[in-house]
Amino acid sequence: MKVKIEINPELKDSEIIITAPEATAEVQRLRQIIEQQNQGLKTLPAYQRDTEYYVDVSDILFFETSERQVYAHTVDQIYMVHQRLYELEGVLPGNFLRISKAGIVNMQQILALTKSLSNCLVQFQNTHKEIYASRRYYKTLQEQLQIWR
């Protein structure tokens, strides 16, 4: 596969064109990844005590609920978020995936999956933080990781 980038300062908006001899699964997967990446939030308002931060969504490892509150985890911080998980699902980019009733992960940040009988431990790059994926969501998580990797 060849990748070619042309810079044209006269254009007002970027355009991606995929040229292929036929519409293979790989071509469809590329299209899906590009479209999903282009959608969703870029920053998210998040809170620590009385301070409001605007966190880059790509820095977020995962969201989890605890005691009826939603938290966003980055490599070294935890922020409170005012949206519910179902609301976040609708506005986050396509690389975020629901993995349990109480969690959403950024698939681009996943380092390893460790499967057991009842669930799956999800570990992240450059941090000790981890979250569990339920059996119900495990197959979807594996399939989506294959697409994003």
N, C-alpha and C positions, 0 to 999 in steps of 0.2 A: 504494500500500500504506500502510495506517495502522498506527502502532505505539502501543499503549496500555499504560501501567503502572499497576497498582492496588496500593497499599500497605495491607496488612491485618495489624496487629500480633498478631492472634489466631492466625494461621497458624503452624505449627511448622516447615514446610518450604516452599520456593518451588515454584511450579508455573507452567509456561509452557503456554499454550493458543494454538494457531494456529487461527483461524476463517477459512475460505475457502469459496467457492462450489463448488470442485472440487479434487481432488488433482492440482495441476499439478506440473510439474518443479521450478518455483521453490519451491513448498511443501515438496516432498520434500527439496530441497537445504537449505532452512532447518532442517528437522527433523534432517537428517544433521549439519549443522554444530553445532547446539545439543547433540545427543547426544555427538558426538565431543569437543567442548570441555569437557563436564562430566566426562569420563572422564580417567584418567591421573594422573600425579604432579603435585604442586604445587611441591615442592622436591626437590632431588637432592643427596645427599652427594657432594662433590667435594673434591679434595685438591691442595694446593700444598706441597711438601716435607712437613713434619710437621704441618701444620695442616689440619683438616677444616672445610670450609665447607658451608653449606646454601644452595645457589644456587637462586634462583627459576627454574623451568623456562622461563617466558616470556622471561627475559633471555638464554637460550641461543640463539645464532645457528645453530650446527651442531655435530655430533659427527663426529670423524674418527679413524681408526686410523692409527698410525704405529709401526713397530717393535714390533708385537704389544701395543700399549697404546692405550686409548681416551682421547681428549681432548675436553673440552667447551669450546667457544669462546664467549665473550661479546664485547661490543664492545671491551673493553680488557683482558680477562684470558683465560688458558688454564688449565684445571683438568684434572687427571687423574681419571678415573672408573674405578671397579672393575668395573663391568658390561661385558659384551660388547655389540656393536651389536645382535645378535639378541635379547638380553635387554631392551635399552632399547626396541626396537620394540614389545614386548609391554606396556610400562608407560607410555610417553609419550602425551600427549594426541594427538588426531587431526590437529592441525596440523603434526605432525612426519612426514616422509616419507623413506624410503630412496631415495637418488639414485645410489648406486654400491655396490660391494662394500665400500668403506671409508668411506661417509659417510651421515649422516642430517641433514636440514635442517629448520629451523623456517620454514614457508612464510609465516608472518606477518611475518618479518623480511627477506624477499627484496626487493631493489631492482630487479635486472636479470638477464636471461639473455642470454648471448652464445653463439650456436651456431657450431660449426665442424664439419668432416667427422667427426672422431673422438669429440668430446665437447661439453660445454656448460659454459661458465664461469658460476657463480652468484655474484652480488655482493650484498652486504647493506647495509642502511641505516646511515648514520652511522659507517662504519668502512671501512678498506682491506682487510679480510679477505675471502677468496674461497675457493671450493672447486669442484671439477669434478664434474659429473654425467655418468655414462656414457651412451652412445647407447641402451643397453638400457632405461634408466629415464627418458629424456628425454620421451617421449610422456606417460607417467603424470604426470610432474612438471608438464607444461603443463596437462593436464586438471585436476589437483588445484588448481593455481593459479587456474584459472578459477572453480572452486567457492569458493575462499577469498577471492577478490577481489570 
